[in-house]
């Protein structure tokens, strides 16, 4: 996983669901660059996207896995 993917996951773990543009603005990156990383994270099952609002958030299973790793 690259640095940008980690930044996106960290941002989503600390905030409410965000749109592509909101993520790009908060990370000061171009939307096209963010989209590529979001697609990769989506394919890996780490994030989900609400089709109606087009907002991205962490996948519940990934979020639970991350929390259990922190405990160990």
Phi and psi in degrees as a GROMACS rama.xvg file:
@    title "Ramachandran Plot"
@    xaxis  label "Phi"
@    yaxis  label "Psi"
@TYPE xy
-82.9285  172.581  UNK-2
-61.1384  -42.9831  UNK-3
-64.9587  -41.1812  UNK-4
-61.1782  -40.7977  UNK-5
-64.4279  -39.8183  UNK-6
-62.946  -41.7512  UNK-7
-64.7505  -46.4763  UNK-8
-61.5172  -41.0986  UNK-9
-63.4291  -45.0358  UNK-10
-60.6581  -46.8305  UNK-11
-67.8775  -28.9156  UNK-12
-73.642  -20.1431  UNK-13
-107.124  7.4841  UNK-14
-142.808  175.978  UNK-15
-74.7413  170.329  UNK-16
-55.6776  141.041  UNK-17
-126.428  151.837  UNK-18
-82.2136  168.177  UNK-19
-55.0035  -46.6874  UNK-20
-65.392  -38.7781  UNK-21
-64.7567  -41.4333  UNK-22
-63.5052  -45.5997  UNK-23
-59.7388  -43.0305  UNK-24
-65.363  -44.9295  UNK-25
-67.2046  -31.1266  UNK-26
-97.1729  -0.583574  UNK-27
55.8014  49.2069  UNK-28
-128.869  163.796  UNK-29
-74.4461  141.941  UNK-30
-54.6691  -37.8122  UNK-31
-62.2398  -40.2565  UNK-32
-65.8387  -44.0077  UNK-33
-63.6552  -42.144  UNK-34
-58.4546  -43.2629  UNK-35
-59.4993  -43.8348  UNK-36
-68.4855  -39.4917  UNK-37
-62.6022  -41.6783  UNK-38
-61.3999  -43.033  UNK-39
-62.472  -46.3358  UNK-40
-64.5437  -36.974  UNK-41
-64.9259  -45.2916  UNK-42
-64.3325  -29.8785  UNK-43
-83.3079  -4.69141  UNK-44
77.8675  20.7958  UNK-45
-91.1868  -24.0214  UNK-46
-132.468  161.827  UNK-47
-129.14  161.855  UNK-48
-128.743  128.718  UNK-49
-76.3431  117.488  UNK-50
-61.8852  -38.0353  UNK-51
-70.3093  -44.408  UNK-52
-97.7064  -12.5463  UNK-53
57.4511  37.7822  UNK-54
-106.716  139.153  UNK-55
-99.7397  144.412  UNK-56
-148.921  164.822  UNK-57
-67.5213  142.287  UNK-58
-68.1491  138.543  UNK-59
-58.4225  -42.2602  UNK-60
-63.5042  -42.0575  UNK-61
-65.969  -40.3312  UNK-62
-62.5325  -42.7851  UNK-63
-65.9669  -40.1588  UNK-64
-62.5547  -42.9719  UNK-65
-62.5548  -43.2748  UNK-66
-65.3399  -39.2002  UNK-67
-68.5021  -31.9037  UNK-68
-68.3928  -34.7641  UNK-69
-67.5435  -33.4268  UNK-70
-69.6576  -38.3247  UNK-71
